[in-house]
């Protein structure tokens, strides 16, 4: 299998590569349109800030390419947020694969960002949580979130319920870091590779 | 529900764990990779590797070690010890570390925190604060707690957050090694005035000490070394105990 990890300016992706190494999957880290289009699976990872990341994707025209991909795409953390319509983080227009806006957590008593292991619950169709329990723990680090809406495939509760995972056609997304979420995260990545 | 984290800390010297360990079931208890993987399999929520020699010669050894850990361990891990530049951090993150921890270098030059947060994102920058109570005030210390600074711990904690630290690892030199409990009062004061997670360290001796640091101390995570290495407390048993007492835990 031929896996493309999309190369852009959002943070460090070494952990994602090591997670694939542990599974024994081969991958290419690339921003080349042809290589991405030809891949069997595409991973769109990242940590970072939305407006800087979108500016880079536009410059490389990846913002045009990604929404048109037909093979299974897995977006994590900021990758997931960039696939949504708009982010409150520096008022950024994103790619709009998922018809939902990213908003900032607000709380007077709970800490922001949301950091650590929290439980997620599968809701409805969730191909990536096959073989897992309905409730599992995964590792989060984020200050912005997607509210629960029709394409939510798993929810998490912090301050209020939000989308931990999204799923629509060939697009799969996780707000958490599957690559460092223990056996659960490993299974989620494996399920994606098995699609 | 967001859970409280239990974090074993492994001290590393020339690529080996120091402070003996008591794991008879490990092939090589001095191998940080094997010990880290063991903890990851047995309930640890995160790992911290602290390079206690941290000389330039040892840097390459440390980077190699981080690569091996990253190949084995599927939970977040932090690397600390002697990190003083963007290049240091870049090498460790590229080798697969999820976060780095800086201490003395941030005290020497606080702007380093801003630079690292801007370059790599706050989520991977932990500022470690070593503190000791002297003449009625908590002061920041450096060099493993040996040198006092003119900086008040409470004020430094606020400053590092403003500069972009993603988490604070607070070690009390007053309680460290005593096994008489964490510095709950100071931890609570800092945690209550902070929006970033506080990892409490120093003083863990019993399971109740962890209960206290999560309740009285308002800590987000509890870190310890020897009690885990010597199997005085087993992490899964600790987490079951805490969960029964109502502390949210990843079991």
HADDOCK unambig.tbl for C-alpha pairs under 7 A between the chains (distance, minus, plus):
assign (segid A and resid 11 and name CA) (segid B and resid 120 and name CA) 6.06 0.50 0.50
assign (segid A and resid 12 and name CA) (segid B and resid 93 and name CA) 6.86 0.50 0.50
assign (segid A and resid 12 and name CA) (segid B and resid 94 and name CA) 6.98 0.50 0.50
assign (segid A and resid 14 and name CA) (segid B and resid 94 and name CA) 5.65 0.50 0.50
assign (segid A and resid 14 and name CA) (segid B and resid 95 and name CA) 6.84 0.50 0.50
assign (segid A and resid 14 and name CA) (segid B and resid 96 and name CA) 5.10 0.50 0.50
assign (segid A and resid 15 and name CA) (segid B and resid 96 and name CA) 5.32 0.50 0.50
assign (segid A and resid 15 and name CA) (segid B and resid 98 and name CA) 6.94 0.50 0.50
assign (segid A and resid 18 and name CA) (segid B and resid 70 and name CA) 6.27 0.50 0.50
assign (segid A and resid 18 and name CA) (segid B and resid 71 and name CA) 5.68 0.50 0.50
assign (segid A and resid 22 and name CA) (segid B and resid 71 and name CA) 6.20 0.50 0.50
assign (segid A and resid 48 and name CA) (segid B and resid 121 and name CA) 6.00 0.50 0.50
assign (segid A and resid 111 and name CA) (segid B and resid 195 and name CA) 4.73 0.50 0.50
assign (segid A and resid 111 and name CA) (segid B and resid 196 and name CA) 6.24 0.50 0.50
assign (segid A and resid 112 and name CA) (segid B and resid 195 and name CA) 5.79 0.50 0.50
assign (segid A and resid 112 and name CA) (segid B and resid 196 and name CA) 6.64 0.50 0.50
assign (segid A and resid 113 and name CA) (segid B and resid 196 and name CA) 6.84 0.50 0.50
assign (segid A and resid 116 and name CA) (segid B and resid 2 and name CA) 6.70 0.50 0.50
assign (segid A and resid 116 and name CA) (segid B and resid 3 and name CA) 6.91 0.50 0.50
assign (segid A and resid 117 and name CA) (segid B and resid 2 and name CA) 5.92 0.50 0.50
assign (segid A and resid 117 and name CA) (segid B and resid 3 and name CA) 5.73 0.50 0.50
assign (segid A and resid 117 and name CA) (segid B and resid 250 and name CA) 6.93 0.50 0.50
assign (segid A and resid 118 and name CA) (segid B and resid 1 and name CA) 5.51 0.50 0.50
assign (segid A and resid 118 and name CA) (segid B and resid 2 and name CA) 4.39 0.50 0.50
assign (segid A and resid 118 and name CA) (segid B and resid 3 and name CA) 6.00 0.50 0.50
assign (segid A and resid 119 and name CA) (segid B and resid 1 and name CA) 6.12 0.50 0.50
assign (segid A and resid 137 and name CA) (segid B and resid 250 and name CA) 6.55 0.50 0.50
assign (segid A and resid 141 and name CA) (segid B and resid 123 and name CA) 6.79 0.50 0.50
assign (segid A and resid 157 and name CA) (segid B and resid 1 and name CA) 6.25 0.50 0.50
assign (segid A and resid 158 and name CA) (segid B and resid 1 and name CA) 6.82 0.50 0.50
assign (segid A and resid 158 and name CA) (segid B and resid 2 and name CA) 7.00 0.50 0.50
assign (segid A and resid 179 and name CA) (segid B and resid 74 and name CA) 6.91 0.50 0.50
assign (segid A and resid 180 and name CA) (segid B and resid 74 and name CA) 4.87 0.50 0.50
assign (segid A and resid 180 and name CA) (segid B and resid 75 and name CA) 4.41 0.50 0.50
assign (segid A and resid 180 and name CA) (segid B and resid 76 and name CA) 5.49 0.50 0.50
assign (segid A and resid 181 and name CA) (segid B and resid 74 and name CA) 6.43 0.50 0.50
assign (segid A and resid 181 and name CA) (segid B and resid 75 and name CA) 5.60 0.50 0.50
assign (segid A and resid 182 and name CA) (segid B and resid 74 and name CA) 4.78 0.50 0.50
assign (segid A and resid 182 and name CA) (segid B and resid 75 and name CA) 5.18 0.50 0.50
